């Protein structure tokens, strides 16, 4: 899996690089609703896929999703939320 993060270089990005970490804002907080596109890769295993849920959702929502939804349901929900113009 690949992850790209475009950002300016400042004290926070230097600290993150030094500590081998990355900050990612939740897509719910983006100022552009079309900025987030998740491309599903069939080769991503279940654990890796659901680890992404921890990044995109609050702790409580992530736990609920992991217990109650399949990958397909999660992707459909994300599509419907972020790209309502594509929903039937």
VOGU-3710 file (C-alpha; in Angstrom, 3 decimals, decimal comma):
1> xxxxxxxxxx> 0,000/0,000/0,000  1,200/3,503/-0,764  0,377/6,653/1,131  1,158/10,137/-0,119  1,120/13,190/2,099  1,665/16,624/0,580  2,670/19,238/3,115  5,010/22,122/3,716  8,256/21,600/5,564  8,126/23,133/9,025
11> xxxxxxxxxx> 8,995/22,183/12,601  6,063/19,739/12,811  6,910/17,886/9,619  10,551/17,667/10,644  9,514/16,229/14,014  7,206/13,715/12,304  9,959/12,619/9,916  12,443/12,300/12,772  9,967/10,154/14,754  8,922/8,115/11,710
21> xxxxxxxxxx> 5,298/9,219/12,017  2,753/11,059/9,919  -0,212/13,272/10,729  -3,315/12,761/8,642  -6,407/14,832/9,153  -9,725/13,017/8,985  -11,461/13,396/5,593  -14,467/14,693/7,542  -12,379/17,754/8,381  -11,079/18,494/4,870
31> xxxxxxxxxx> -12,103/21,858/3,453  -12,600/20,342/-0,022  -15,061/17,405/-0,130  -13,507/16,135/-3,382  -9,981/16,112/-1,995  -10,203/12,602/-0,586  -10,252/9,643/-2,944  -9,683/6,164/-1,624  -8,707/3,672/-4,300  -9,560/0,184/-3,194
41> xxxxxxxxxx> -6,917/-2,437/-3,902  -8,140/-6,053/-4,001  -4,749/-7,177/-2,754  -5,135/-5,358/0,572  -5,846/-7,892/3,278  -8,645/-7,432/5,808  -6,357/-6,354/8,646  -4,646/-3,677/6,565  -7,977/-2,431/5,224  -9,563/-2,158/8,644
51> xxxxxxxxxx> -6,419/-0,520/10,060  -7,227/2,333/7,671  -10,584/2,708/9,384  -8,708/3,820/12,514  -7,192/6,655/10,485  -10,429/7,872/8,918  -12,876/7,557/11,809  -13,092/8,340/15,507  -12,177/5,507/17,880  -15,819/4,766/18,724
61> xxxxxxxxxx> -16,977/4,843/15,093  -14,028/2,706/13,986  -14,837/0,007/16,549  -18,488/-0,031/15,501  -17,572/-0,248/11,802  -15,062/-3,069/12,328  -17,608/-5,134/14,251  -20,598/-4,535/11,984  -19,512/-3,882/8,402  -17,801/-5,623/5,525
71> xxxxxxxxxx> -15,190/-3,988/3,300  -17,770/-3,511/0,562  -20,206/-1,830/2,963  -17,496/0,507/4,247  -16,490/1,522/0,731  -20,102/2,047/-0,305  -20,718/4,226/2,756  -17,563/6,254/2,059  -18,558/6,725/-1,568  -22,100/7,750/-0,632
81> xxxxxxxx> -20,858/10,231/1,960  -18,008/11,838/0,018  -19,390/11,533/-3,505  -23,208/11,725/-3,302  -23,442/12,679/-6,969  -22,405/9,106/-7,878  -25,101/7,430/-5,796  -28,200/6,014/-7,411
//
